[in-house]
Amino acid sequence: MAMQITRRGFLKGAAAGAAAAAAAPALAIDSEADLHWDRSADLVVIGYGNAGCNAAIEAARCGCFRSDS
């Protein structure tokens, strides 16, 4: 079965690609010396949807906790 691409879908994809290409130089770093991390973590849960909520609960049960030190 052939996949049909609509004009709207093509333009949305092209706009997203152009935005990513424009942002890439701003996100680049020159060397590792430019990196500075304020904190370190064994586990980071991004988002609090169903999967994120379950991951955070299970991590807490296993002994992971937030440490601000």
PyMOL Python script that loads the backbone (N, CA, C, O; Angstrom):
from pymol import cmd

cmd.read_pdbstr("""\
ATOM      1  N   MET A   1       0.845  -1.169   0.000  1.00  0.00           N
ATOM      2  CA  MET A   1       0.000   0.000   0.000  1.00  0.00           C
ATOM      3  C   MET A   1       0.894   1.237   0.000  1.00  0.00           C
ATOM      4  O   MET A   1       1.817   1.338   0.808  1.00  0.00           O
ATOM      5  N   ALA A   2       0.626   2.156  -0.885  1.00  0.00           N
ATOM      6  CA  ALA A   2       1.410   3.380  -1.002  1.00  0.00           C
ATOM      7  C   ALA A   2       0.974   4.393   0.051  1.00  0.00           C
ATOM      8  O   ALA A   2      -0.215   4.568   0.315  1.00  0.00           O
ATOM      9  N   MET A   3       1.955   5.051   0.641  1.00  0.00           N
ATOM     10  CA  MET A   3       1.660   6.067   1.647  1.00  0.00           C
ATOM     11  C   MET A   3       1.472   7.400   0.946  1.00  0.00           C
ATOM     12  O   MET A   3       2.306   7.807   0.137  1.00  0.00           O
ATOM     13  N   GLN A   4       0.383   8.074   1.254  1.00  0.00           N
ATOM     14  CA  GLN A   4       0.114   9.367   0.640  1.00  0.00           C
ATOM     15  C   GLN A   4       0.473  10.476   1.614  1.00  0.00           C
ATOM     16  O   GLN A   4       0.096  10.435   2.785  1.00  0.00           O
ATOM     17  N   ILE A   5       1.188  11.445   1.129  1.00  0.00           N
ATOM     18  CA  ILE A   5       1.575  12.592   1.944  1.00  0.00           C
ATOM     19  C   ILE A   5       0.743  13.782   1.487  1.00  0.00           C
ATOM     20  O   ILE A   5       0.710  14.113   0.302  1.00  0.00           O
ATOM     21  N   THR A   6       0.077  14.414   2.433  1.00  0.00           N
ATOM     22  CA  THR A   6      -0.718  15.590   2.103  1.00  0.00           C
ATOM     23  C   THR A   6       0.189  16.819   2.065  1.00  0.00           C
ATOM     24  O   THR A   6       1.299  16.800   2.597  1.00  0.00           O
ATOM     25  N   ARG A   7      -0.288  17.863   1.443  1.00  0.00           N
ATOM     26  CA  ARG A   7       0.472  19.113   1.385  1.00  0.00           C
ATOM     27  C   ARG A   7       0.685  19.652   2.801  1.00  0.00           C
ATOM     28  O   ARG A   7       1.779  20.111   3.131  1.00  0.00           O
ATOM     29  N   ARG A   8      -0.349  19.597   3.630  1.00  0.00           N
ATOM     30  CA  ARG A   8      -0.242  20.086   5.006  1.00  0.00           C
ATOM     31  C   ARG A   8       0.800  19.286   5.790  1.00  0.00           C
ATOM     32  O   ARG A   8       1.608  19.866   6.516  1.00  0.00           O
ATOM     33  N   GLY A   9       0.786  17.979   5.651  1.00  0.00           N
ATOM     34  CA  GLY A   9       1.755  17.129   6.340  1.00  0.00           C
ATOM     35  C   GLY A   9       3.173  17.407   5.886  1.00  0.00           C
ATOM     36  O   GLY A   9       4.099  17.432   6.697  1.00  0.00           O
ATOM     37  N   PHE A  10       3.341  17.615   4.592  1.00  0.00           N
ATOM     38  CA  PHE A  10       4.665  17.926   4.057  1.00  0.00           C
ATOM     39  C   PHE A  10       5.174  19.255   4.600  1.00  0.00           C
ATOM     40  O   PHE A  10       6.333  19.359   5.002  1.00  0.00           O
ATOM     41  N   LEU A  11       4.319  20.268   4.614  1.00  0.00           N
ATOM     42  CA  LEU A  11       4.730  21.583   5.092  1.00  0.00           C
ATOM     43  C   LEU A  11       5.034  21.566   6.592  1.00  0.00           C
ATOM     44  O   LEU A  11       5.960  22.243   7.040  1.00  0.00           O
ATOM     45  N   LYS A  12       4.267  20.803   7.366  1.00  0.00           N
ATOM     46  CA  LYS A  12       4.556  20.696   8.800  1.00  0.00           C
ATOM     47  C   LYS A  12       5.908  20.041   9.026  1.00  0.00           C
ATOM     48  O   LYS A  12       6.684  20.497   9.866  1.00  0.00           O
ATOM     49  N   GLY A  13       6.197  18.989   8.293  1.00  0.00           N
ATOM     50  CA  GLY A  13       7.482  18.318   8.416  1.00  0.00           C
ATOM     51  C   GLY A  13       8.639  19.199   7.981  1.00  0.00           C
ATOM     52  O   GLY A  13       9.695  19.208   8.614  1.00  0.00           O
ATOM     53  N   ALA A  14       8.440  19.931   6.911  1.00  0.00           N
ATOM     54  CA  ALA A  14       9.490  20.827   6.417  1.00  0.00           C
ATOM     55  C   ALA A  14       9.744  21.953   7.416  1.00  0.00           C
ATOM     56  O   ALA A  14      10.893  22.337   7.633  1.00  0.00           O
ATOM     57  N   ALA A  15       8.690  22.483   8.023  1.00  0.00           N
ATOM     58  CA  ALA A  15       8.850  23.556   9.010  1.00  0.00           C
ATOM     59  C   ALA A  15       9.569  23.042  10.249  1.00  0.00           C
ATOM     60  O   ALA A  15      10.421  23.740  10.799  1.00  0.00           O
ATOM     61  N   ALA A  16       9.244  21.845  10.692  1.00  0.00           N
ATOM     62  CA  ALA A  16       9.921  21.270  11.856  1.00  0.00           C
ATOM     63  C   ALA A  16      11.394  21.023  11.560  1.00  0.00           C
ATOM     64  O   ALA A  16      12.247  21.275  12.411  1.00  0.00           O
ATOM     65  N   GLY A  17      11.693  20.542  10.384  1.00  0.00           N
ATOM     66  CA  GLY A  17      13.082  20.317   9.995  1.00  0.00           C
ATOM     67  C   GLY A  17      13.861  21.615   9.894  1.00  0.00           C
ATOM     68  O   GLY A  17      15.019  21.678  10.307  1.00  0.00           O
ATOM     69  N   ALA A  18      13.244  22.644   9.355  1.00  0.00           N
ATOM     70  CA  ALA A  18      13.911  23.939   9.235  1.00  0.00           C
ATOM     71  C   ALA A  18      14.166  24.540  10.611  1.00  0.00           C
ATOM     72  O   ALA A  18      15.219  25.137  10.839  1.00  0.00           O
ATOM     73  N   ALA A  19      13.220  24.391  11.528  1.00  0.00           N
ATOM     74  CA  ALA A  19      13.402  24.920  12.887  1.00  0.00           C
ATOM     75  C   ALA A  19      14.532  24.185  13.597  1.00  0.00           C
ATOM     76  O   ALA A  19      15.334  24.807  14.293  1.00  0.00           O
ATOM     77  N   ALA A  20      14.602  22.875  13.429  1.00  0.00           N
ATOM     78  CA  ALA A  20      15.676  22.098  14.060  1.00  0.00           C
ATOM     79  C   ALA A  20      17.031  22.483  13.475  1.00  0.00           C
ATOM     80  O   ALA A  20      18.014  22.597  14.207  1.00  0.00           O
ATOM     81  N   ALA A  21      17.087  22.680  12.179  1.00  0.00           N
ATOM     82  CA  ALA A  21      18.349  23.065  11.546  1.00  0.00           C
ATOM     83  C   ALA A  21      18.782  24.462  11.979  1.00  0.00           C
ATOM     84  O   ALA A  21      19.976  24.723  12.125  1.00  0.00           O
ATOM     85  N   ALA A  22      17.827  25.354  12.183  1.00  0.00           N
ATOM     86  CA  ALA A  22      18.164  26.710  12.609  1.00  0.00           C
ATOM     87  C   ALA A  22      18.629  26.735  14.062  1.00  0.00           C
ATOM     88  O   ALA A  22      19.475  27.551  14.425  1.00  0.00           O
ATOM     89  N   ALA A  23      18.085  25.850  14.897  1.00  0.00           N
ATOM     90  CA  ALA A  23      18.433  25.831  16.319  1.00  0.00           C
ATOM     91  C   ALA A  23      19.729  25.080  16.594  1.00  0.00           C
ATOM     92  O   ALA A  23      20.339  25.291  17.642  1.00  0.00           O
ATOM     93  N   ALA A  24      20.164  24.220  15.697  1.00  0.00           N
ATOM     94  CA  ALA A  24      21.338  23.382  15.937  1.00  0.00           C
ATOM     95  C   ALA A  24      22.598  24.173  16.277  1.00  0.00           C
ATOM     96  O   ALA A  24      23.280  23.800  17.232  1.00  0.00           O
ATOM     97  N   PRO A  25      22.951  25.236  15.564  1.00  0.00           N
ATOM     98  CA  PRO A  25      24.171  25.964  15.934  1.00  0.00           C
ATOM     99  C   PRO A  25      24.088  26.607  17.321  1.00  0.00           C
ATOM    100  O   PRO A  25      25.101  26.712  18.011  1.00  0.00           O
ATOM    101  N   ALA A  26      22.914  27.029  17.727  1.00  0.00           N
ATOM    102  CA  ALA A  26      22.749  27.651  19.042  1.00  0.00           C
ATOM    103  C   ALA A  26      22.921  26.634  20.163  1.00  0.00           C
ATOM    104  O   ALA A  26      23.312  26.998  21.272  1.00  0.00           O
ATOM    105  N   LEU A  27      22.635  25.370  19.890  1.00  0.00           N
ATOM    106  CA  LEU A  27      22.730  24.331  20.910  1.00  0.00           C
ATOM    107  C   LEU A  27      24.095  23.666  20.949  1.00  0.00           C
ATOM    108  O   LEU A  27      24.366  22.877  21.854  1.00  0.00           O
ATOM    109  N   ALA A  28      24.951  23.962  20.001  1.00  0.00           N
ATOM    110  CA  ALA A  28      26.264  23.329  19.926  1.00  0.00           C
ATOM    111  C   ALA A  28      27.208  23.915  20.970  1.00  0.00           C
ATOM    112  O   ALA A  28      27.099  25.083  21.342  1.00  0.00           O
ATOM    113  N   ILE A  29      28.140  23.078  21.437  1.00  0.00           N
ATOM    114  CA  ILE A  29      29.174  23.547  22.358  1.00  0.00           C
ATOM    115  C   ILE A  29      30.526  23.361  21.690  1.00  0.00           C
ATOM    116  O   ILE A  29      30.687  22.500  20.825  1.00  0.00           O
ATOM    117  N   ASP A  30      31.495  24.171  22.093  1.00  0.00           N
ATOM    118  CA  ASP A  30      32.811  24.109  21.467  1.00  0.00           C
ATOM    119  C   ASP A  30      33.678  23.000  22.037  1.00  0.00           C
ATOM    120  O   ASP A  30      34.412  22.353  21.290  1.00  0.00           O
ATOM    121  N   SER A  31      33.611  22.764  23.346  1.00  0.00           N
ATOM    122  CA  SER A  31      34.449  21.733  23.944  1.00  0.00           C
ATOM    123  C   SER A  31      33.802  21.238  25.237  1.00  0.00           C
ATOM    124  O   SER A  31      32.835  21.818  25.729  1.00  0.00           O
ATOM    125  N   GLU A  32      34.358  20.153  25.772  1.00  0.00           N
ATOM    126  CA  GLU A  32      33.842  19.628  27.033  1.00  0.00           C
ATOM    127  C   GLU A  32      34.067  20.603  28.174  1.00  0.00           C
ATOM    128  O   GLU A  32      33.343  20.562  29.169  1.00  0.00           O
ATOM    129  N   ALA A  33      35.048  21.472  28.051  1.00  0.00           N
ATOM    130  CA  ALA A  33      35.323  22.450  29.100  1.00  0.00           C
ATOM    131  C   ALA A  33      34.164  23.436  29.251  1.00  0.00           C
ATOM    132  O   ALA A  33      34.011  24.049  30.307  1.00  0.00           O
ATOM    133  N   ASP A  34      33.347  23.595  28.206  1.00  0.00           N
ATOM    134  CA  ASP A  34      32.207  24.503  28.277  1.00  0.00           C
ATOM    135  C   ASP A  34      31.030  23.907  29.048  1.00  0.00           C
ATOM    136  O   ASP A  34      30.102  24.628  29.416  1.00  0.00           O
ATOM    137  N   LEU A  35      31.062  22.600  29.295  1.00  0.00           N
ATOM    138  CA  LEU A  35      29.971  21.955  30.011  1.00  0.00           C
ATOM    139  C   LEU A  35      30.105  22.175  31.508  1.00  0.00           C
ATOM    140  O   LEU A  35      31.197  22.049  32.062  1.00  0.00           O
ATOM    141  N   HIS A  36      29.006  22.502  32.159  1.00  0.00           N
ATOM    142  CA  HIS A  36      28.987  22.635  33.611  1.00  0.00           C
ATOM    143  C   HIS A  36      27.659  22.082  34.113  1.00  0.00           C
ATOM    144  O   HIS A  36      26.596  22.589  33.757  1.00  0.00           O
ATOM    145  N   TRP A  37      27.722  21.058  34.929  1.00  0.00           N
ATOM    146  CA  TRP A  37      26.529  20.434  35.470  1.00  0.00           C
ATOM    147  C   TRP A  37      26.338  20.880  36.904  1.00  0.00           C
ATOM    148  O   TRP A  37      27.280  20.838  37.696  1.00  0.00           O
ATOM    149  N   ASP A  38      25.140  21.306  37.251  1.00  0.00           N
ATOM    150  CA  ASP A  38      24.840  21.737  38.610  1.00  0.00           C
ATOM    151  C   ASP A  38      24.518  20.566  39.529  1.00  0.00           C
ATOM    152  O   ASP A  38      24.770  20.630  40.732  1.00  0.00           O
ATOM    153  N   ARG A  39      23.968  19.509  38.971  1.00  0.00           N
ATOM    154  CA  ARG A  39      23.555  18.348  39.765  1.00  0.00           C
ATOM    155  C   ARG A  39      23.830  17.073  38.998  1.00  0.00           C
ATOM    156  O   ARG A  39      24.013  17.085  37.781  1.00  0.00           O
ATOM    157  N   SER A  40      23.857  15.971  39.734  1.00  0.00           N
ATOM    158  CA  SER A  40      23.945  14.664  39.094  1.00  0.00           C
ATOM    159  C   SER A  40      22.806  13.811  39.637  1.00  0.00           C
ATOM    160  O   SER A  40      22.287  14.072  40.722  1.00  0.00           O
ATOM    161  N   ALA A  41      22.427  12.802  38.884  1.00  0.00           N
ATOM    162  CA  ALA A  41      21.302  11.958  39.288  1.00  0.00           C
ATOM    163  C   ALA A  41      21.508  10.547  38.766  1.00  0.00           C
ATOM    164  O   ALA A  41      22.092  10.345  37.701  1.00  0.00           O
ATOM    165  N   ASP A  42      21.025   9.578  39.522  1.00  0.00           N
ATOM    166  CA  ASP A  42      21.024   8.192  39.069  1.00  0.00           C
ATOM    167  C   ASP A  42      19.819   7.929  38.171  1.00  0.00           C
ATOM    168  O   ASP A  42      19.874   7.089  37.273  1.00  0.00           O
ATOM    169  N   LEU A  43      18.739   8.649  38.419  1.00  0.00           N
ATOM    170  CA  LEU A  43      17.504   8.448  37.664  1.00  0.00           C
ATOM    171  C   LEU A  43      16.829   9.793  37.468  1.00  0.00           C
ATOM    172  O   LEU A  43      16.717  10.583  38.406  1.00  0.00           O
ATOM    173  N   VAL A  44      16.378  10.053  36.244  1.00  0.00           N
ATOM    174  CA  VAL A  44      15.620  11.259  35.945  1.00  0.00           C
ATOM    175  C   VAL A  44      14.344  10.825  35.247  1.00  0.00           C
ATOM    176  O   VAL A  44      14.395  10.144  34.223  1.00  0.00           O
ATOM    177  N   VAL A  45      13.192  11.217  35.796  1.00  0.00           N
ATOM    178  CA  VAL A  45      11.903  10.911  35.182  1.00  0.00           C
ATOM    179  C   VAL A  45      11.422  12.184  34.502  1.00  0.00           C
ATOM    180  O   VAL A  45      11.237  13.212  35.154  1.00  0.00           O
ATOM    181  N   ILE A  46      11.222  12.114  33.197  1.00  0.00           N
ATOM    182  CA  ILE A  46      10.754  13.254  32.418  1.00  0.00           C
ATOM    183  C   ILE A  46       9.266  13.069  32.164  1.00  0.00           C
ATOM    184  O   ILE A  46       8.860  12.093  31.533  1.00  0.00           O
ATOM    185  N   GLY A  47       8.458  13.990  32.646  1.00  0.00           N
ATOM    186  CA  GLY A  47       7.017  13.925  32.444  1.00  0.00           C
ATOM    187  C   GLY A  47       6.325  13.197  33.587  1.00  0.00           C
ATOM    188  O   GLY A  47       6.944  12.418  34.312  1.00  0.00           O
ATOM    189  N   TYR A  48       5.041  13.462  33.733  1.00  0.00           N
ATOM    190  CA  TYR A  48       4.290  12.831  34.794  1.00  0.00           C
ATOM    191  C   TYR A  48       2.989  12.252  34.246  1.00  0.00           C
ATOM    192  O   TYR A  48       1.922  12.381  34.847  1.00  0.00           O
ATOM    193  N   GLY A  49       3.112  11.618  33.100  1.00  0.00           N
ATOM    194  CA  GLY A  49       1.971  10.886  32.565  1.00  0.00           C
ATOM    195  C   GLY A  49       1.905   9.516  33.226  1.00  0.00           C
ATOM    196  O   GLY A  49       2.493   9.314  34.288  1.00  0.00           O
ATOM    197  N   ASN A  50       1.217   8.597  32.629  1.00  0.00           N
ATOM    198  CA  ASN A  50       1.065   7.261  33.205  1.00  0.00           C
ATOM    199  C   ASN A  50       2.417   6.578  33.398  1.00  0.00           C
ATOM    200  O   ASN A  50       2.689   6.051  34.477  1.00  0.00           O
ATOM    201  N   ALA A  51       3.249   6.579  32.395  1.00  0.00           N
ATOM    202  CA  ALA A  51       4.550   5.918  32.494  1.00  0.00           C
ATOM    203  C   ALA A  51       5.468   6.649  33.470  1.00  0.00           C
ATOM    204  O   ALA A  51       6.156   6.006  34.264  1.00  0.00           O
ATOM    205  N   GLY A  52       5.492   7.977  33.426  1.00  0.00           N
ATOM    206  CA  GLY A  52       6.340   8.742  34.325  1.00  0.00           C
ATOM    207  C   GLY A  52       5.935   8.585  35.775  1.00  0.00           C
ATOM    208  O   GLY A  52       6.788   8.464  36.654  1.00  0.00           O
ATOM    209  N   CYS A  53       4.645   8.586  36.024  1.00  0.00           N
ATOM    210  CA  CYS A  53       4.129   8.403  37.385  1.00  0.00           C
ATOM    211  C   CYS A  53       4.523   7.032  37.922  1.00  0.00           C
ATOM    212  O   CYS A  53       5.009   6.918  39.047  1.00  0.00           O
ATOM    213  N   ASN A  54       4.314   6.003  37.125  1.00  0.00           N
ATOM    214  CA  ASN A  54       4.667   4.651  37.560  1.00  0.00           C
ATOM    215  C   ASN A  54       6.179   4.502  37.754  1.00  0.00           C
ATOM    216  O   ASN A  54       6.616   3.821  38.682  1.00  0.00           O
ATOM    217  N   ALA A  55       6.968   5.120  36.902  1.00  0.00           N
ATOM    218  CA  ALA A  55       8.425   5.050  37.050  1.00  0.00           C
ATOM    219  C   ALA A  55       8.870   5.740  38.337  1.00  0.00           C
ATOM    220  O   ALA A  55       9.733   5.220  39.043  1.00  0.00           O
ATOM    221  N   ALA A  56       8.299   6.896  38.652  1.00  0.00           N
ATOM    222  CA  ALA A  56       8.663   7.618  39.869  1.00  0.00           C
ATOM    223  C   ALA A  56       8.266   6.838  41.119  1.00  0.00           C
ATOM    224  O   ALA A  56       9.029   6.785  42.084  1.00  0.00           O
ATOM    225  N   ILE A  57       7.088   6.237  41.110  1.00  0.00           N
ATOM    226  CA  ILE A  57       6.636   5.454  42.266  1.00  0.00           C
ATOM    227  C   ILE A  57       7.538   4.247  42.468  1.00  0.00           C
ATOM    228  O   ILE A  57       7.961   3.968  43.590  1.00  0.00           O
ATOM    229  N   GLU A  58       7.831   3.539  41.408  1.00  0.00           N
ATOM    230  CA  GLU A  58       8.684   2.349  41.521  1.00  0.00           C
ATOM    231  C   GLU A  58      10.100   2.722  41.958  1.00  0.00           C
ATOM    232  O   GLU A  58      10.716   2.003  42.744  1.00  0.00           O
ATOM    233  N   ALA A  59      10.614   3.833  41.456  1.00  0.00           N
ATOM    234  CA  ALA A  59      11.943   4.279  41.861  1.00  0.00           C
ATOM    235  C   ALA A  59      11.968   4.608  43.352  1.00  0.00           C
ATOM    236  O   ALA A  59      12.931   4.285  44.048  1.00  0.00           O
ATOM    237  N   ALA A  60      10.909   5.251  43.838  1.00  0.00           N
ATOM    238  CA  ALA A  60      10.835   5.567  45.268  1.00  0.00           C
ATOM    239  C   ALA A  60      10.769   4.291  46.102  1.00  0.00           C
ATOM    240  O   ALA A  60      11.378   4.211  47.169  1.00  0.00           O
ATOM    241  N   ARG A  61      10.042   3.311  45.625  1.00  0.00           N
ATOM    242  CA  ARG A  61       9.956   2.031  46.343  1.00  0.00           C
ATOM    243  C   ARG A  61      11.306   1.324  46.389  1.00  0.00           C
ATOM    244  O   ARG A  61      11.606   0.610  47.346  1.00  0.00           O
ATOM    245  N   CYS A  62      12.120   1.523  45.353  1.00  0.00           N
ATOM    246  CA  CYS A  62      13.429   0.870  45.288  1.00  0.00           C
ATOM    247  C   CYS A  62      14.527   1.656  46.010  1.00  0.00           C
ATOM    248  O   CYS A  62      15.676   1.217  46.050  1.00  0.00           O
ATOM    249  N   GLY A  63      14.187   2.797  46.572  1.00  0.00           N
ATOM    250  CA  GLY A  63      15.161   3.542  47.351  1.00  0.00           C
ATOM    251  C   GLY A  63      15.723   4.781  46.709  1.00  0.00           C
ATOM    252  O   GLY A  63      16.557   5.455  47.313  1.00  0.00           O
ATOM    253  N   CYS A  64      15.295   5.106  45.505  1.00  0.00           N
ATOM    254  CA  CYS A  64      15.748   6.362  44.892  1.00  0.00           C
ATOM    255  C   CYS A  64      14.989   7.520  45.550  1.00  0.00           C
ATOM    256  O   CYS A  64      13.789   7.416  45.806  1.00  0.00           O
ATOM    257  N   PHE A  65      15.684   8.601  45.816  1.00  0.00           N
ATOM    258  CA  PHE A  65      15.034   9.753  46.410  1.00  0.00           C
ATOM    259  C   PHE A  65      15.710  11.014  45.903  1.00  0.00           C
ATOM    260  O   PHE A  65      16.810  10.969  45.352  1.00  0.00           O
ATOM    261  N   ARG A  66      15.048  12.118  46.093  1.00  0.00           N
ATOM    262  CA  ARG A  66      15.581  13.406  45.635  1.00  0.00           C
ATOM    263  C   ARG A  66      16.567  13.922  46.665  1.00  0.00           C
ATOM    264  O   ARG A  66      16.279  13.962  47.861  1.00  0.00           O
ATOM    265  N   SER A  67      17.715  14.308  46.189  1.00  0.00           N
ATOM    266  CA  SER A  67      18.732  14.865  47.059  1.00  0.00           C
ATOM    267  C   SER A  67      19.176  16.205  46.489  1.00  0.00           C
ATOM    268  O   SER A  67      19.694  16.268  45.374  1.00  0.00           O
ATOM    269  N   ASP A  68      18.975  17.265  47.244  1.00  0.00           N
ATOM    270  CA  ASP A  68      19.354  18.608  46.787  1.00  0.00           C
ATOM    271  C   ASP A  68      20.754  18.993  47.228  1.00  0.00           C
ATOM    272  O   ASP A  68      21.163  20.140  47.051  1.00  0.00           O
ATOM    273  N   SER A  69      21.485  18.065  47.793  1.00  0.00           N
ATOM    274  CA  SER A  69      22.828  18.406  48.268  1.00  0.00           C
ATOM    275  C   SER A  69      23.859  18.261  47.180  1.00  0.00           C
ATOM    276  O   SER A  69      25.042  18.509  47.413  1.00  0.00           O
TER     277      SER A  69
END
""", "prot")
cmd.dss("prot")
cmd.show_as("cartoon", "prot")
cmd.util.cbc("prot")
cmd.orient("prot")
